[in-house]
Amino acid sequence: MLHILLGDSRADTDSVFKAGDTDKPLLWVVPKKARAGDSVLFYLPKPHGFVARGSVDSEAQPNTHRTGRYTAMVGDIQLLASSVPLAFIRDNHKTWKWPTYPRGYATIDGATEKRLNELLDGYQDTVAEPLTEGTPKTGSVTTYERNPVARQECIEHYGCTCFACGFSFGETYGETAVAIFTFTTWKTLRVEAGSTQSIRSKICDRSAQTAT
């Protein structure tokens, strides 16, 4: 047998979460037929849902402040790893009508209780394993290095002024910019891996204009 207990205010929400953290029992409204040892499940309004399990610690007694209501001490309150939205239960437990209009406490047993517990446990399993990012992945890449001698001769021949826009990196940023200045030929050069062919004449040929 499982009693679904409701909270309908911010104070109720705070009380349940505090009890889960401190392991202190709560005086709560329960069904008249609740008995010590019965299991309970706390449901709190949006944005929470089903948030904690517990058990009835005392016999239900008439509420002196509200006629027709009964209260009992509820203890062993264990917060769920993650709150379970009402919509999740409603969509996956269609034979149980309470989630359609959860306006009061309820008591369930048998197949209805079993299915609810399966859904609660299944939902916890989906959030128990945290999602992670940044898994390292090792790969390889082939790069073709520029010939430093050819690069230097190109700088000496053409300077560090961009042929496309006339901007001078050296004049604007100083010697540091010259060290990272990049040349790109307008004429595509086919360079095979391991090739020893001379590219000096192609890079420094005025007809092969260069641009950054």
Contacts in CASP RR format, 6 or more apart in sequence:
PFRMAT RR
TARGET T0000
AUTHOR 0000-0000-0000
METHOD contacts of the structure
MODEL  1
MLHILLGDSRADTDSVFKAGDTDKPLLWVVPKKARAGDSVLFYLPKPHGF
VARGSVDSEAQPNTHRTGRYTAMVGDIQLLASSVPLAFIRDNHKTWKWPT
YPRGYATIDGATEKRLNELLDGYQDTVAEPLTEGTPKTGSVTTYERNPVA
RQECIEHYGCTCFACGFSFGETYGETAVAIFTFTTWKTLRVEAGSTQSIR
SKICDRSAQTAT
1 38 0 8 1.000
1 39 0 8 1.000
1 107 0 8 1.000
1 108 0 8 1.000
1 109 0 8 1.000
1 113 0 8 1.000
2 38 0 8 1.000
2 39 0 8 1.000
2 40 0 8 1.000
2 41 0 8 1.000
2 107 0 8 1.000
2 108 0 8 1.000
2 109 0 8 1.000
2 113 0 8 1.000
2 116 0 8 1.000
2 117 0 8 1.000
3 30 0 8 1.000
3 31 0 8 1.000
3 34 0 8 1.000
3 38 0 8 1.000
3 39 0 8 1.000
3 40 0 8 1.000
3 41 0 8 1.000
3 56 0 8 1.000
3 105 0 8 1.000
3 106 0 8 1.000
3 107 0 8 1.000
4 40 0 8 1.000
4 41 0 8 1.000
4 43 0 8 1.000
4 98 0 8 1.000
4 102 0 8 1.000
4 105 0 8 1.000
4 106 0 8 1.000
4 107 0 8 1.000
4 108 0 8 1.000
5 28 0 8 1.000
5 29 0 8 1.000
5 30 0 8 1.000
5 40 0 8 1.000
5 41 0 8 1.000
5 42 0 8 1.000
5 43 0 8 1.000
5 74 0 8 1.000
5 105 0 8 1.000
6 12 0 8 1.000
6 29 0 8 1.000
6 42 0 8 1.000
6 43 0 8 1.000
6 44 0 8 1.000
6 102 0 8 1.000
6 104 0 8 1.000
6 105 0 8 1.000
7 13 0 8 1.000
7 16 0 8 1.000
7 42 0 8 1.000
7 43 0 8 1.000
7 44 0 8 1.000
7 45 0 8 1.000
8 45 0 8 1.000
12 44 0 8 1.000
13 44 0 8 1.000
13 45 0 8 1.000
13 48 0 8 1.000
15 26 0 8 1.000
16 26 0 8 1.000
16 42 0 8 1.000
16 44 0 8 1.000
16 51 0 8 1.000
16 52 0 8 1.000
16 77 0 8 1.000
17 51 0 8 1.000
17 52 0 8 1.000
17 79 0 8 1.000
18 24 0 8 1.000
19 25 0 8 1.000
19 26 0 8 1.000
19 52 0 8 1.000
19 75 0 8 1.000
19 77 0 8 1.000
20 52 0 8 1.000
20 77 0 8 1.000
20 78 0 8 1.000
20 79 0 8 1.000
21 79 0 8 1.000
23 76 0 8 1.000
23 77 0 8 1.000
24 75 0 8 1.000
25 57 0 8 1.000
25 73 0 8 1.000
25 74 0 8 1.000
25 75 0 8 1.000
25 77 0 8 1.000
26 73 0 8 1.000
26 74 0 8 1.000
26 75 0 8 1.000
26 77 0 8 1.000
27 71 0 8 1.000
27 72 0 8 1.000
27 73 0 8 1.000
27 74 0 8 1.000
28 40 0 8 1.000
28 71 0 8 1.000
28 72 0 8 1.000
28 73 0 8 1.000
28 74 0 8 1.000
29 63 0 8 1.000
29 69 0 8 1.000
29 70 0 8 1.000
29 71 0 8 1.000
29 105 0 8 1.000
30 40 0 8 1.000
30 56 0 8 1.000
30 60 0 8 1.000
30 70 0 8 1.000
30 71 0 8 1.000
30 72 0 8 1.000
30 74 0 8 1.000
30 105 0 8 1.000
31 60 0 8 1.000
31 70 0 8 1.000
31 105 0 8 1.000
31 106 0 8 1.000
31 107 0 8 1.000
32 60 0 8 1.000
32 70 0 8 1.000
33 60 0 8 1.000
33 107 0 8 1.000
34 56 0 8 1.000
34 59 0 8 1.000
34 60 0 8 1.000
34 70 0 8 1.000
34 72 0 8 1.000
34 107 0 8 1.000
35 56 0 8 1.000
35 59 0 8 1.000
35 60 0 8 1.000
36 56 0 8 1.000
36 57 0 8 1.000
36 58 0 8 1.000
36 59 0 8 1.000
36 72 0 8 1.000
37 55 0 8 1.000
37 56 0 8 1.000
37 57 0 8 1.000
38 55 0 8 1.000
38 56 0 8 1.000
39 53 0 8 1.000
39 54 0 8 1.000
39 55 0 8 1.000
39 56 0 8 1.000
40 53 0 8 1.000
40 54 0 8 1.000
40 55 0 8 1.000
40 56 0 8 1.000
40 74 0 8 1.000
41 50 0 8 1.000
41 52 0 8 1.000
41 53 0 8 1.000
41 54 0 8 1.000
41 116 0 8 1.000
41 120 0 8 1.000
42 50 0 8 1.000
42 51 0 8 1.000
42 52 0 8 1.000
42 53 0 8 1.000
42 54 0 8 1.000
42 77 0 8 1.000
43 49 0 8 1.000
43 50 0 8 1.000
43 51 0 8 1.000
43 86 0 8 1.000
43 102 0 8 1.000
44 51 0 8 1.000
44 83 0 8 1.000
46 86 0 8 1.000
48 83 0 8 1.000
49 83 0 8 1.000
49 84 0 8 1.000
49 85 0 8 1.000
49 86 0 8 1.000
50 80 0 8 1.000
50 83 0 8 1.000
50 84 0 8 1.000
50 86 0 8 1.000
50 89 0 8 1.000
50 120 0 8 1.000
51 79 0 8 1.000
51 80 0 8 1.000
51 83 0 8 1.000
51 84 0 8 1.000
52 77 0 8 1.000
52 78 0 8 1.000
52 79 0 8 1.000
52 80 0 8 1.000
53 77 0 8 1.000
53 78 0 8 1.000
53 80 0 8 1.000
54 74 0 8 1.000
54 75 0 8 1.000
54 76 0 8 1.000
54 77 0 8 1.000
54 78 0 8 1.000
55 74 0 8 1.000
55 75 0 8 1.000
55 76 0 8 1.000
56 72 0 8 1.000
56 73 0 8 1.000
56 74 0 8 1.000
56 75 0 8 1.000
57 72 0 8 1.000
57 73 0 8 1.000
57 74 0 8 1.000
57 75 0 8 1.000
57 76 0 8 1.000
58 72 0 8 1.000
58 73 0 8 1.000
59 72 0 8 1.000
60 70 0 8 1.000
60 71 0 8 1.000
60 72 0 8 1.000
61 70 0 8 1.000
61 71 0 8 1.000
61 72 0 8 1.000
62 68 0 8 1.000
62 69 0 8 1.000
62 70 0 8 1.000
63 69 0 8 1.000
63 70 0 8 1.000
63 71 0 8 1.000
80 120 0 8 1.000
80 124 0 8 1.000
81 124 0 8 1.000
81 127 0 8 1.000
81 128 0 8 1.000
82 123 0 8 1.000
82 124 0 8 1.000
82 127 0 8 1.000
84 119 0 8 1.000
84 120 0 8 1.000
84 123 0 8 1.000
84 124 0 8 1.000
86 99 0 8 1.000
86 102 0 8 1.000
88 119 0 8 1.000
88 123 0 8 1.000
89 96 0 8 1.000
89 99 0 8 1.000
89 116 0 8 1.000
89 119 0 8 1.000
90 99 0 8 1.000
90 100 0 8 1.000
92 119 0 8 1.000
93 99 0 8 1.000
93 112 0 8 1.000
93 115 0 8 1.000
93 116 0 8 1.000
93 119 0 8 1.000
95 112 0 8 1.000
95 115 0 8 1.000
96 108 0 8 1.000
96 112 0 8 1.000
96 115 0 8 1.000
96 116 0 8 1.000
98 106 0 8 1.000
98 108 0 8 1.000
108 116 0 8 1.000
142 193 0 8 1.000
144 191 0 8 1.000
144 193 0 8 1.000
146 183 0 8 1.000
147 199 0 8 1.000
149 200 0 8 1.000
150 199 0 8 1.000
150 200 0 8 1.000
150 203 0 8 1.000
150 204 0 8 1.000
151 183 0 8 1.000
153 200 0 8 1.000
153 203 0 8 1.000
153 204 0 8 1.000
154 183 0 8 1.000
154 203 0 8 1.000
154 204 0 8 1.000
154 210 0 8 1.000
155 178 0 8 1.000
155 181 0 8 1.000
155 183 0 8 1.000
157 204 0 8 1.000
158 183 0 8 1.000
158 210 0 8 1.000
160 168 0 8 1.000
160 169 0 8 1.000
160 170 0 8 1.000
160 171 0 8 1.000
160 177 0 8 1.000
160 178 0 8 1.000
160 181 0 8 1.000
161 167 0 8 1.000
161 168 0 8 1.000
162 168 0 8 1.000
162 169 0 8 1.000
162 211 0 8 1.000
162 212 0 8 1.000
163 209 0 8 1.000
163 210 0 8 1.000
163 211 0 8 1.000
163 212 0 8 1.000
164 211 0 8 1.000
164 212 0 8 1.000
167 212 0 8 1.000
169 177 0 8 1.000
169 178 0 8 1.000
169 181 0 8 1.000
169 212 0 8 1.000
170 177 0 8 1.000
170 178 0 8 1.000
170 181 0 8 1.000
181 212 0 8 1.000
182 212 0 8 1.000
183 203 0 8 1.000
183 210 0 8 1.000
183 212 0 8 1.000
184 210 0 8 1.000
184 211 0 8 1.000
184 212 0 8 1.000
185 202 0 8 1.000
185 203 0 8 1.000
185 208 0 8 1.000
185 210 0 8 1.000
186 208 0 8 1.000
186 209 0 8 1.000
186 210 0 8 1.000
186 211 0 8 1.000
187 202 0 8 1.000
187 208 0 8 1.000
189 199 0 8 1.000
189 202 0 8 1.000
191 197 0 8 1.000
191 199 0 8 1.000
202 208 0 8 1.000
203 210 0 8 1.000
END
